[in-house]
Amino acid sequence: MTTRTRTHPHTHPPALRRRIERFDAVIIGGGQAGLAAGYHLAERDVDFVIVDAEQRTGDVWRRRWDSLELFTPAKYSGLPGMPFPAHPSHLPDKDEMADYLERYAERFDLPVRSGTRALSLAHDGERWVLHTDRGTLEANSVVVATGAFHTPKIPAVATRLDRGIHQLHSSAYGSPFGLPDGPVLVVGAGNSGAQIALELAREHAVWLAGRDTGHLPRRILGRDVFDWLWPVIRRFSLDTRIGRRMRARVRDAGDALIGIPERAIREAGIVRVGRVDGERDGWPLAGGEPLRPRSIVWCTGFLPDYSWIDAPVFDERGFPRHVRGVVPEAPGLYFLGLRFQHRLSSSLVGGTGVDAAFVAAEVAHRSATIMAE
């Protein structure tokens, strides 16, 4: 690593100098994708640093709702070089995952700079320049591994509902005890929505809004469902017709519920309703019928937010245009942890390592090429 002081004449007088550090590569984001990339860059002897806005590795997981469990068992929830330390069939909870990520960074001595928030990223014609709230970094390559959870996606109808309704996004949900007494409307019937609805049903009357996405049993023929699924979702990439069809099916129909049969939802007393499609007198309409909830939990996903990146590499939905995480339009810029980045497993903890290895190899090749010039 080379550290130097340089003056930016267009922004600072000579008396005011800013310390700028230079690396071969900078990874933005210290979650599972960023750590996996760091592991592979270290294996290739690339000079790099990981910047992470969280104060402690794993904090993104620690902030998720109290009862959250992964739907992938421990066998399929480890990062490269370090299996998840639990029985293969164990479903890790959010705190176990957070602690695992922290131990992972420590075990491989990964250079994580916690509490460092990326403010802007741009190319100056020679290198990528990353401004953070703790200084400026320059690099030949930058890996954006900020994950899939950026800006909570909440339908516009939420702003037109009665102010007496307690509303929150799933990212702010902690437990049933954080909600006021009274019925709850959970909007979004994917895995997160179904899990939260089942938990809330122990203390509240619950409506679950959204289409039935189907379900897969937790076990098939005595084995965990992922023992059957994992070879499939790891094998068929977006380079194959089957992989593209699988992606289209999930995008159109949503993720099937893992281990949550319709019977469990019904027996919990949860009432399924249609899509929330409007409001009447301040009350939400689900399938055209008014509901009167005391609280609403919006399990409606997230929107991408790359507004801090100054590069014309994003599509109309705000997602980066890339090939396996490599951005052809911006040499030296890479992305990791994207959904369907290359396989259906790309956004799962146990699947990110394959993508990280590919991106790290590209970064290492670029570094070697630049050094040879």
Secondary structure, DSSP 8 states (H G I E B T S, - for coil): -EEEEE--TTTS-TT--EEEEEEEEEEE--SHHHHHHHHHHHHTT--EEEE-SSSSTTHHHHTS-TT-B-SS-GGGS-BTTB--SS-TT---BHHHHHHHHHHHHHHTT--EETT--EEEEEE-SSSEEEEETTEEEEEEEEEE---S--EE---GGGGGS-TTSEEEEGGG---GGGS-SS-EEEE--SHHHHHHHHHHTTTS-EEEES----EE-SEETTEEHHHHHHHHHHH-BTTSHHHHHHHHHHHHH---EES--HHHHHHTT-EEE--EEEEETTEEEETTEE---SEEEE---EE---TTEESS-B-TTS-B--BTTB-TTSTTEEE-S-TTSSBTTTTSGGGHHHHHHHHHHHHHHHHHHHHH-
